[in-house]
Amino acid sequence: MGINWQCFKHLFKKPFTERFPFKPIEPHERSRGRILFKSKICIGCRSCERNCPPEAITFFEKGKLTYDHAKCCYCGLCVDVCPVNAIEFLTEFDYANTNPKKMLNKVIKGKPKK
């Protein structure tokens, strides 16, 4: 009787969830969204690659790297260890895709190439 009553009681209430993506969500200013790599100020220390737990960052040379969105766990270690702040979090979080190749972001000379 208890479970049926709970179902019946919530049948006529509004849902608790938001209507995303139809109703856009404003992320918090300190939210961890997509990572932005600024290749022009990168000094090539490779600390971002060494400290990335899921190995989402592959460094080639100064200012050239590959960042895989699908592997990233958004822990923020790469952002924290960068001595010149060449990596930062953006508040953009809605970039889901069904094609894994589109999740790979190659950054060469400051411009993301897909």
Kinemage of the C-alpha trace (Angstrom):
@kinemage 1
@onewidth
@group {chain A} dominant
@subgroup {mainchain}
@vectorlist {calphas} color= white
{ca met a 1} P 0.000 0.000 0.000
{ca gly a 2} L 2.869 2.400 0.865
{ca ile a 3} L 4.578 2.263 -2.523
{ca asn a 4} L 1.340 2.630 -4.470
{ca trp a 5} L 0.387 5.660 -2.358
{ca gln a 6} L 3.762 7.299 -3.064
{ca cys a 7} L 3.329 6.747 -6.806
{ca phe a 8} L -0.182 8.149 -6.772
{ca lys a 9} L 0.865 11.158 -4.664
{ca his a 10} L 3.634 12.158 -7.104
{ca leu a 11} L 1.552 11.529 -10.196
{ca phe a 12} L 0.067 15.048 -10.129
{ca lys a 13} L 3.166 16.996 -8.974
{ca lys a 14} L 5.638 18.783 -11.219
{ca pro a 15} L 8.924 16.933 -11.796
{ca phe a 16} L 11.976 17.916 -9.752
{ca thr a 17} L 14.332 17.825 -12.735
{ca glu a 18} L 15.007 20.647 -15.181
{ca arg a 19} L 13.918 20.467 -18.825
{ca phe a 20} L 17.485 20.422 -20.179
{ca pro a 21} L 18.308 21.067 -23.085
{ca phe a 22} L 15.011 22.891 -23.699
{ca lys a 23} L 15.535 25.103 -20.654
{ca pro a 24} L 19.211 26.188 -20.570
{ca ile a 25} L 21.155 25.802 -17.351
{ca glu a 26} L 23.416 28.589 -16.119
{ca pro a 27} L 26.578 26.958 -14.753
{ca his a 28} L 28.320 28.269 -11.657
{ca glu a 29} L 31.284 30.551 -12.384
{ca arg a 30} L 33.681 28.004 -10.829
{ca ser a 31} L 32.190 24.984 -12.592
{ca arg a 32} L 34.494 22.573 -14.364
{ca gly a 33} L 33.530 22.459 -17.990
{ca arg a 34} L 35.598 22.195 -21.133
{ca ile a 35} L 39.327 22.852 -20.820
{ca leu a 36} L 40.899 25.724 -22.759
{ca phe a 37} L 44.569 25.412 -23.726
{ca lys a 38} L 46.413 28.628 -24.569
{ca ser a 39} L 49.294 27.487 -26.726
{ca lys a 40} L 50.822 30.954 -27.113
{ca ile a 41} L 51.802 31.170 -23.437
{ca cys a 42} L 52.743 27.489 -23.000
{ca ile a 43} L 56.394 27.028 -21.986
{ca gly a 44} L 56.493 23.291 -22.812
{ca cys a 45} L 57.131 21.968 -19.288
{ca arg a 46} L 54.793 18.959 -19.857
{ca ser a 47} L 53.525 19.061 -16.280
{ca cys a 48} L 49.933 18.935 -17.573
{ca glu a 49} L 50.627 15.660 -19.378
{ca arg a 50} L 52.480 14.097 -16.441
{ca asn a 51} L 49.740 14.956 -13.920
{ca cys a 52} L 46.721 13.911 -16.026
{ca pro a 53} L 45.362 10.696 -14.397
{ca pro a 54} L 43.381 9.393 -17.423
{ca glu a 55} L 46.137 10.452 -19.876
{ca ala a 56} L 43.773 12.714 -21.816
{ca ile a 57} L 46.607 15.093 -22.741
{ca thr a 58} L 49.296 14.038 -25.217
{ca phe a 59} L 52.068 16.600 -25.587
{ca phe a 60} L 54.107 16.794 -28.790
{ca glu a 61} L 56.222 19.924 -28.431
{ca lys a 62} L 55.955 23.431 -27.054
{ca gly a 63} L 52.465 24.691 -27.833
{ca lys a 64} L 51.302 21.502 -29.565
{ca leu a 65} L 49.181 18.911 -27.817
{ca thr a 66} L 46.150 16.681 -28.215
{ca tyr a 67} L 43.412 16.852 -25.600
{ca asp a 68} L 40.809 14.059 -25.577
{ca his a 69} L 37.486 15.235 -24.083
{ca ala a 70} L 36.206 11.650 -23.861
{ca lys a 71} L 39.054 10.562 -21.567
{ca cys a 72} L 39.094 13.672 -19.357
{ca cys a 73} L 37.682 13.245 -15.839
{ca tyr a 74} L 37.730 17.035 -15.170
{ca cys a 75} L 39.768 16.671 -11.993
{ca gly a 76} L 41.583 19.970 -12.599
{ca leu a 77} L 45.115 18.704 -11.950
{ca cys a 78} L 46.363 19.988 -15.302
{ca val a 79} L 44.918 23.429 -14.520
{ca asp a 80} L 46.450 23.481 -11.037
{ca val a 81} L 49.993 22.428 -12.015
{ca cys a 82} L 50.469 24.722 -15.011
{ca pro a 83} L 53.056 27.315 -13.895
{ca val a 84} L 52.011 29.936 -16.478
{ca asn a 85} L 48.224 29.323 -16.402
{ca ala a 86} L 48.111 28.160 -20.023
{ca ile a 87} L 45.231 25.792 -19.150
{ca glu a 88} L 41.926 26.907 -17.670
{ca phe a 89} L 38.389 25.620 -17.202
{ca leu a 90} L 35.551 27.101 -19.213
{ca thr a 91} L 31.959 26.985 -18.013
{ca glu a 92} L 30.855 25.322 -21.278
{ca phe a 93} L 29.697 21.805 -20.503
{ca asp a 94} L 27.219 20.843 -23.219
{ca tyr a 95} L 29.376 19.361 -25.971
{ca ala a 96} L 28.205 15.764 -26.010
{ca asn a 97} L 28.712 13.857 -29.213
{ca thr a 98} L 28.148 10.288 -30.365
{ca asn a 99} L 31.249 10.256 -32.563
{ca pro a 100} L 34.424 9.673 -30.469
{ca lys a 101} L 36.648 11.196 -33.164
{ca lys a 102} L 34.893 14.555 -32.717
{ca met a 103} L 35.786 14.466 -29.012
{ca leu a 104} L 39.496 14.668 -29.854
{ca asn a 105} L 40.695 18.260 -29.857
{ca lys a 106} L 44.032 18.904 -31.555
{ca val a 107} L 45.526 22.230 -30.568
{ca ile a 108} L 48.226 23.565 -32.833
{ca lys a 109} L 49.393 27.203 -32.647
{ca gly a 110} L 46.473 28.292 -30.504
{ca lys a 111} L 43.643 27.176 -32.810
{ca pro a 112} L 41.628 24.019 -32.090
{ca lys a 113} L 41.494 21.735 -35.114
{ca lys a 114} L 38.924 18.973 -35.435
